[in-house]
Amino acid sequence: MNAFERINFIIGELNCSKYEFAKAINCTPESLYNIESGRTKSISSTLARKIREVFPQYNYQWLITGEGEPHDNDKLTQFVTYSHHVIQTGNVTENSAIQQKLLEELEAQRKLTEKAQEQADRLLALLEKMNMKE
């Protein structure tokens, strides 16, 4: 997958325009056009960092080289990174599709956290029963 295809993949997943994407990552639409036209052959480390600052779910290595998986697997890290970016910059993207995706991700994390807490509580109860028998 070339640089333009990777950018289009992200834009497609986020369901936004190239202009909205450029605005969200604080780069010029011309930068994206240069990649699209082939004038710029690769995604620079600077552009990859800008993408990851706003959309941390994307794998840095994949952005740069096209190798590996497009997404990082650690959803909690993604959410924390994005939250940190919003707190530091006040930059909340205006695209409702992106906001909806983030809300869905937060809800999924909340459910996972609840499940982990339930498992920890069951484990503690089991350990307490084992200690009582001794």
Z-matrix of the N, CA and C atoms (Angstrom, degrees):
N
C 1 1.459
C 2 1.530 1 107.89
N 3 1.322 2 115.77 1 123.67
C 4 1.462 3 118.51 2 -179.21
C 5 1.539 4 110.70 3 -80.95
N 6 1.324 5 115.72 4 176.60
C 7 1.473 6 121.26 5 -174.77
C 8 1.528 7 111.26 6 -59.32
N 9 1.319 8 117.24 7 -44.58
C 10 1.461 9 120.88 8 -179.89
C 11 1.522 10 110.93 9 -63.09
N 12 1.321 11 117.07 10 -41.53
C 13 1.472 12 120.73 11 178.72
C 14 1.528 13 110.97 12 -64.35
N 15 1.320 14 117.47 13 -36.59
C 16 1.472 15 120.14 14 178.06
C 17 1.524 16 110.72 15 -66.91
N 18 1.332 17 116.84 16 -43.20
C 19 1.470 18 120.35 17 177.53
C 20 1.520 19 109.68 18 -61.89
N 21 1.323 20 116.98 19 -45.53
C 22 1.472 21 120.42 20 179.05
C 23 1.518 22 112.24 21 -63.60
N 24 1.332 23 117.18 22 -35.34
C 25 1.460 24 121.47 23 176.68
C 26 1.530 25 109.68 24 -59.10
N 27 1.318 26 116.14 25 -48.03
C 28 1.469 27 121.27 26 -179.41
C 29 1.523 28 110.28 27 -63.77
N 30 1.322 29 116.81 28 -48.22
C 31 1.467 30 120.93 29 -179.12
C 32 1.526 31 110.09 30 -59.44
N 33 1.321 32 116.28 31 -40.40
C 34 1.469 33 120.48 32 177.58
C 35 1.523 34 112.05 33 -63.67
N 36 1.324 35 116.54 34 -44.17
C 37 1.473 36 119.64 35 178.38
C 38 1.519 37 111.90 36 -63.74
N 39 1.316 38 116.56 37 -37.89
C 40 1.460 39 120.65 38 -178.16
C 41 1.521 40 112.18 39 -81.54
N 42 1.322 41 116.00 40 -11.15
C 43 1.465 42 121.59 41 179.12
C 44 1.532 43 111.05 42 55.44
N 45 1.323 44 114.60 43 51.92
C 46 1.461 45 119.59 44 179.73
C 47 1.522 46 109.15 45 -134.92
N 48 1.300 47 116.52 46 170.06
C 49 1.469 48 120.96 47 177.56
C 50 1.531 49 109.45 48 -84.43
N 51 1.326 50 115.83 49 165.99
C 52 1.465 51 120.41 50 176.45
C 53 1.531 52 109.73 51 -61.70
N 54 1.321 53 115.75 52 -38.71
C 55 1.460 54 120.08 53 179.45
C 56 1.535 55 110.44 54 -63.40
N 57 1.340 56 117.06 55 -46.24
C 58 1.469 57 120.43 56 179.81
C 59 1.524 58 110.69 57 -62.66
N 60 1.326 59 115.33 58 -40.24
C 61 1.462 60 120.10 59 178.82
C 62 1.525 61 110.61 60 -63.58
N 63 1.332 62 116.38 61 -47.48
C 64 1.476 63 120.46 62 179.21
C 65 1.531 64 110.34 63 -58.95
N 66 1.319 65 116.15 64 -43.46
C 67 1.461 66 120.36 65 179.72
C 68 1.534 67 110.93 66 -63.92
N 69 1.329 68 116.50 67 -42.20
C 70 1.470 69 120.58 68 -178.54
C 71 1.520 70 112.10 69 -62.81
N 72 1.341 71 116.76 70 -37.63
C 73 1.472 72 119.61 71 -177.94
C 74 1.516 73 112.32 72 -95.35
N 75 1.326 74 116.25 73 5.75
C 76 1.468 75 121.70 74 176.57
C 77 1.534 76 112.52 75 60.41
N 78 1.328 77 114.15 76 49.58
C 79 1.463 78 118.49 77 172.33
C 80 1.526 79 107.79 78 -132.63
N 81 1.301 80 116.47 79 166.60
C 82 1.458 81 119.36 80 -177.52
C 83 1.521 82 109.96 81 -81.30
N 84 1.323 83 116.96 82 147.29
C 85 1.473 84 119.43 83 174.04
C 86 1.534 85 111.17 84 -58.03
N 87 1.334 86 116.37 85 -29.22
C 88 1.469 87 120.61 86 178.31
C 89 1.531 88 111.95 87 -61.17
N 90 1.328 89 116.38 88 -35.79
C 91 1.470 90 119.71 89 177.97
C 92 1.522 91 110.38 90 -60.46
N 93 1.332 92 115.72 91 -42.25
C 94 1.465 93 119.55 92 178.87
C 95 1.527 94 110.41 93 -70.28
N 96 1.324 95 116.58 94 -38.59
C 97 1.462 96 119.98 95 178.06
C 98 1.528 97 110.71 96 -61.74
N 99 1.323 98 117.32 97 -39.91
C 100 1.467 99 120.95 98 178.80
C 101 1.521 100 111.59 99 -61.91
N 102 1.314 101 116.67 100 -35.47
C 103 1.472 102 120.43 101 176.02
C 104 1.525 103 108.89 102 -70.51
N 105 1.337 104 115.73 103 -44.44
C 106 1.469 105 120.45 104 -179.11
C 107 1.528 106 111.52 105 -61.01
N 108 1.303 107 117.25 106 -42.42
C 109 1.465 108 121.60 107 -176.86
C 110 1.524 109 113.00 108 -76.83
N 111 1.330 110 116.77 109 -12.88
C 112 1.456 111 120.52 110 -178.38
C 113 1.519 112 112.94 111 90.85
N 114 1.311 113 116.28 112 -3.11
C 115 1.472 114 120.11 113 177.82
C 116 1.529 115 109.75 114 -61.75
N 117 1.332 116 115.63 115 -41.56
C 118 1.464 117 121.69 116 172.50
C 119 1.518 118 106.37 117 -104.55
N 120 1.329 119 116.43 118 121.46
C 121 1.464 120 121.31 119 -172.08
C 122 1.523 121 114.44 120 -86.00
N 123 1.328 122 117.34 121 -18.78
C 124 1.463 123 119.33 122 -174.98
C 125 1.528 124 110.67 123 -141.28
N 126 1.303 125 114.34 124 167.01
C 127 1.463 126 121.15 125 174.97
C 128 1.527 127 106.18 126 -89.29
N 129 1.310 128 115.91 127 121.73
C 130 1.472 129 119.91 128 -178.52
C 131 1.520 130 110.19 129 -71.97
N 132 1.325 131 115.13 130 162.08
C 133 1.466 132 119.40 131 177.32
C 134 1.527 133 110.05 132 -63.15
N 135 1.325 134 117.30 133 -33.76
C 136 1.468 135 120.96 134 178.20
C 137 1.526 136 110.68 135 -64.81
N 138 1.327 137 116.94 136 -46.60
C 139 1.464 138 120.33 137 178.86
C 140 1.525 139 110.84 138 -65.47
N 141 1.320 140 117.19 139 -40.36
C 142 1.469 141 120.76 140 178.28
C 143 1.527 142 110.28 141 -61.35
N 144 1.327 143 117.40 142 -41.47
C 145 1.474 144 120.29 143 178.28
C 146 1.526 145 110.58 144 -64.39
N 147 1.332 146 116.98 145 -40.25
C 148 1.462 147 120.27 146 178.57
C 149 1.537 148 110.63 147 -62.31
N 150 1.318 149 115.81 148 -42.16
C 151 1.471 150 119.69 149 177.96
C 152 1.521 151 109.95 150 -62.63
N 153 1.325 152 116.50 151 -47.10
C 154 1.478 153 120.56 152 -177.88
C 155 1.527 154 112.58 153 -66.61
N 156 1.327 155 117.80 154 -30.19
C 157 1.461 156 119.93 155 178.36
C 158 1.521 157 111.21 156 -61.71
N 159 1.313 158 116.76 157 -38.65
C 160 1.458 159 121.35 158 -176.91
C 161 1.520 160 111.33 159 -95.73
N 162 1.317 161 116.76 160 -34.39
C 163 1.460 162 121.90 161 -177.37
C 164 1.532 163 109.43 162 -127.03
N 165 1.320 164 116.17 163 75.82
C 166 1.468 165 120.25 164 -173.10
C 167 1.523 166 114.28 165 -69.45
N 168 1.324 167 117.53 166 -5.50
C 169 1.460 168 119.43 167 179.56
C 170 1.528 169 112.48 168 -71.57
N 171 1.344 170 116.77 169 -12.70
C 172 1.458 171 119.45 170 -178.18
C 173 1.521 172 111.32 171 -92.09
N 174 1.311 173 114.66 172 134.16
C 175 1.447 174 124.50 173 -177.35
C 176 1.527 175 109.97 174 -69.66
N 177 1.313 176 116.78 175 123.28
C 178 1.466 177 122.36 176 -177.90
C 179 1.527 178 111.16 177 -58.00
N 180 1.312 179 117.27 178 -46.75
C 181 1.471 180 121.14 179 -178.88
C 182 1.526 181 110.57 180 -61.44
N 183 1.329 182 117.38 181 -41.21
C 184 1.465 183 121.32 182 178.24
C 185 1.529 184 110.18 183 -63.71
N 186 1.327 185 116.90 184 -41.43
C 187 1.463 186 119.98 185 178.90
C 188 1.529 187 111.07 186 -59.03
N 189 1.311 188 116.72 187 -44.38
C 190 1.462 189 122.25 188 -176.12
C 191 1.533 190 112.06 189 -73.67
N 192 1.335 191 116.64 190 -46.96
C 193 1.470 192 119.93 191 -169.85
C 194 1.523 193 114.56 192 -112.01
N 195 1.328 194 117.21 193 -21.05
C 196 1.461 195 119.83 194 -173.54
C 197 1.518 196 112.19 195 85.05
N 198 1.319 197 117.18 196 -0.20
C 199 1.461 198 121.54 197 -179.33
C 200 1.520 199 110.49 198 -92.41
N 201 1.330 200 115.37 199 147.34
C 202 1.457 201 120.61 200 179.77
C 203 1.519 202 111.67 201 86.03
N 204 1.293 203 114.97 202 -164.64
C 205 1.464 204 122.02 203 -177.80
C 206 1.521 205 110.44 204 -89.29
N 207 1.337 206 117.01 205 146.01
C 208 1.472 207 119.89 206 179.35
C 209 1.525 208 113.43 207 -64.83
N 210 1.333 209 116.67 208 -31.64
C 211 1.466 210 120.07 209 -173.71
C 212 1.515 211 111.94 210 -108.47
N 213 1.316 212 114.80 211 142.28
C 214 1.457 213 120.01 212 167.54
C 215 1.518 214 106.03 213 -75.63
N 216 1.304 215 116.43 214 147.91
C 217 1.454 216 119.92 215 -175.37
C 218 1.514 217 114.18 216 -87.92
N 219 1.303 218 118.14 217 -20.15
C 220 1.459 219 120.97 218 -175.54
C 221 1.525 220 110.21 219 -82.75
N 222 1.334 221 116.82 220 92.21
C 223 1.464 222 122.04 221 -175.58
C 224 1.526 223 111.52 222 -64.54
N 225 1.324 224 117.52 223 -36.21
C 226 1.461 225 119.46 224 -179.95
C 227 1.521 226 110.41 225 -64.71
N 228 1.332 227 116.68 226 -42.66
C 229 1.462 228 120.27 227 176.98
C 230 1.517 229 110.46 228 -60.25
N 231 1.326 230 116.35 229 -40.91
C 232 1.457 231 120.09 230 178.63
C 233 1.519 232 110.71 231 -59.38
N 234 1.317 233 116.22 232 -48.35
C 235 1.458 234 119.61 233 -176.76
C 236 1.523 235 111.12 234 -65.16
N 237 1.327 236 116.54 235 -43.68
C 238 1.463 237 120.05 236 -179.68
C 239 1.523 238 110.15 237 -63.35
N 240 1.325 239 117.35 238 -42.16
C 241 1.461 240 120.89 239 179.15
C 242 1.514 241 110.76 240 -61.85
N 243 1.319 242 116.73 241 -45.37
C 244 1.465 243 119.82 242 179.85
C 245 1.534 244 110.26 243 -64.21
N 246 1.320 245 116.92 244 -44.53
C 247 1.460 246 120.79 245 179.85
C 248 1.519 247 110.67 246 -59.28
N 249 1.329 248 116.13 247 -42.72
C 250 1.464 249 120.64 248 178.47
C 251 1.529 250 109.98 249 -60.46
N 252 1.321 251 116.83 250 -42.77
C 253 1.468 252 121.23 251 178.98
C 254 1.528 253 110.67 252 -60.16
N 255 1.324 254 116.74 253 -45.22
C 256 1.465 255 120.67 254 -179.11
C 257 1.526 256 110.18 255 -63.87
N 258 1.326 257 116.96 256 -42.95
C 259 1.466 258 121.07 257 -179.76
C 260 1.530 259 110.33 258 -63.91
N 261 1.336 260 116.90 259 -43.41
C 262 1.462 261 121.08 260 -177.16
C 263 1.525 262 112.83 261 -69.95
N 264 1.325 263 116.54 262 -39.99
C 265 1.454 264 119.82 263 -171.26
C 266 1.520 265 114.25 264 -107.58
N 267 1.325 266 116.45 265 -19.61
C 268 1.461 267 119.81 266 -173.92
C 269 1.517 268 111.76 267 71.78
N 270 1.334 269 117.18 268 8.57
C 271 1.460 270 121.98 269 -177.04
C 272 1.519 271 110.30 270 -87.75
N 273 1.316 272 115.91 271 97.54
C 274 1.454 273 121.08 272 173.12
C 275 1.512 274 105.80 273 -105.97
N 276 1.298 275 115.54 274 121.81
C 277 1.455 276 118.83 275 -177.26
C 278 1.524 277 110.31 276 -61.88
N 279 1.304 278 116.38 277 145.06
C 280 1.453 279 121.14 278 -176.04
C 281 1.522 280 112.69 279 -86.17
N 282 1.303 281 118.12 280 -7.83
C 283 1.456 282 121.31 281 -176.83
C 284 1.525 283 109.55 282 -73.59
N 285 1.323 284 116.21 283 118.38
C 286 1.460 285 120.47 284 -175.97
C 287 1.519 286 112.07 285 -66.11
N 288 1.335 287 118.04 286 -30.38
C 289 1.464 288 120.27 287 178.55
C 290 1.530 289 109.95 288 -64.77
N 291 1.326 290 116.46 289 -40.49
C 292 1.459 291 120.06 290 178.76
C 293 1.525 292 109.67 291 -67.09
N 294 1.324 293 116.79 292 -43.44
C 295 1.459 294 120.36 293 178.24
C 296 1.524 295 110.62 294 -60.84
N 297 1.331 296 116.93 295 -41.45
C 298 1.460 297 120.53 296 179.16
C 299 1.524 298 110.89 297 -62.34
N 300 1.321 299 116.73 298 -43.04
C 301 1.466 300 121.06 299 178.81
C 302 1.533 301 110.55 300 -61.10
N 303 1.325 302 116.42 301 -41.77
C 304 1.467 303 119.93 302 178.46
C 305 1.524 304 111.47 303 -65.43
N 306 1.320 305 117.00 304 -40.52
C 307 1.467 306 120.30 305 177.30
C 308 1.524 307 111.26 306 -62.96
N 309 1.318 308 116.80 307 -41.46
C 310 1.458 309 120.64 308 177.67
C 311 1.525 310 110.75 309 -62.82
N 312 1.317 311 116.04 310 -40.56
C 313 1.462 312 120.87 311 179.03
C 314 1.529 313 110.76 312 -65.00
N 315 1.320 314 116.42 313 -41.27
C 316 1.466 315 120.52 314 177.55
C 317 1.522 316 110.91 315 -62.31
N 318 1.322 317 117.17 316 -42.66
C 319 1.468 318 120.97 317 178.96
C 320 1.527 319 110.52 318 -63.26
N 321 1.330 320 116.72 319 -41.51
C 322 1.466 321 120.24 320 177.80
C 323 1.528 322 110.48 321 -62.50
N 324 1.340 323 117.42 322 -40.08
C 325 1.459 324 120.90 323 178.11
C 326 1.527 325 111.50 324 -65.69
N 327 1.339 326 116.21 325 -38.70
C 328 1.462 327 120.32 326 178.37
C 329 1.529 328 110.34 327 -61.06
N 330 1.323 329 116.69 328 -43.79
C 331 1.466 330 121.13 329 179.73
C 332 1.521 331 111.14 330 -64.50
N 333 1.335 332 116.54 331 -42.09
C 334 1.460 333 120.03 332 178.20
C 335 1.527 334 111.47 333 -63.53
N 336 1.330 335 115.76 334 -39.39
C 337 1.467 336 120.28 335 179.24
C 338 1.527 337 110.37 336 -65.28
N 339 1.324 338 117.35 337 -42.59
C 340 1.465 339 120.94 338 177.43
C 341 1.523 340 110.94 339 -60.49
N 342 1.335 341 116.25 340 -44.29
C 343 1.458 342 120.88 341 -179.72
C 344 1.531 343 110.65 342 -62.96
N 345 1.318 344 116.83 343 -42.67
C 346 1.462 345 120.95 344 178.96
C 347 1.527 346 110.44 345 -63.91
N 348 1.335 347 117.28 346 -39.38
C 349 1.462 348 120.98 347 178.39
C 350 1.524 349 110.73 348 -64.35
N 351 1.327 350 116.60 349 -42.02
C 352 1.466 351 120.56 350 177.86
C 353 1.525 352 110.76 351 -61.25
N 354 1.337 353 116.78 352 -42.87
C 355 1.461 354 120.57 353 178.84
C 356 1.524 355 110.89 354 -64.29
N 357 1.311 356 117.04 355 -41.51
C 358 1.468 357 120.86 356 178.99
C 359 1.526 358 110.42 357 -64.21
N 360 1.334 359 116.99 358 -41.45
C 361 1.468 360 120.71 359 177.88
C 362 1.524 361 111.17 360 -62.25
N 363 1.329 362 117.93 361 -42.76
C 364 1.476 363 121.23 362 178.51
C 365 1.517 364 110.52 363 -63.98
N 366 1.313 365 116.78 364 -40.78
C 367 1.458 366 121.33 365 179.36
C 368 1.524 367 110.97 366 -64.17
N 369 1.330 368 116.56 367 -43.56
C 370 1.474 369 120.13 368 178.03
C 371 1.527 370 110.71 369 -62.84
N 372 1.314 371 117.25 370 -42.18
C 373 1.461 372 120.82 371 178.54
C 374 1.521 373 110.58 372 -61.79
N 375 1.305 374 117.18 373 -41.36
C 376 1.460 375 121.84 374 178.39
C 377 1.523 376 110.75 375 -63.64
N 378 1.329 377 116.25 376 -44.65
C 379 1.466 378 120.30 377 179.20
C 380 1.529 379 111.36 378 -63.54
N 381 1.312 380 116.96 379 -39.28
C 382 1.465 381 121.46 380 177.89
C 383 1.521 382 110.40 381 -63.31
N 384 1.325 383 118.56 382 -41.44
C 385 1.470 384 122.15 383 177.20
C 386 1.509 385 110.58 384 -63.74
N 387 1.332 386 117.24 385 -40.82
C 388 1.453 387 121.13 386 179.53
C 389 1.524 388 110.43 387 -64.87
N 390 1.318 389 118.09 388 -39.79
C 391 1.467 390 122.00 389 179.20
C 392 1.521 391 111.37 390 -67.86
N 393 1.324 392 118.07 391 -32.98
C 394 1.469 393 121.72 392 179.20
C 395 1.523 394 110.85 393 -68.11
N 396 1.319 395 117.64 394 -33.70
C 397 1.459 396 121.78 395 -178.94
C 398 1.524 397 112.23 396 -71.37
N 399 1.291 398 117.19 397 -24.27
C 400 1.467 399 120.55 398 -176.82
C 401 1.474 400 112.88 399 -78.50
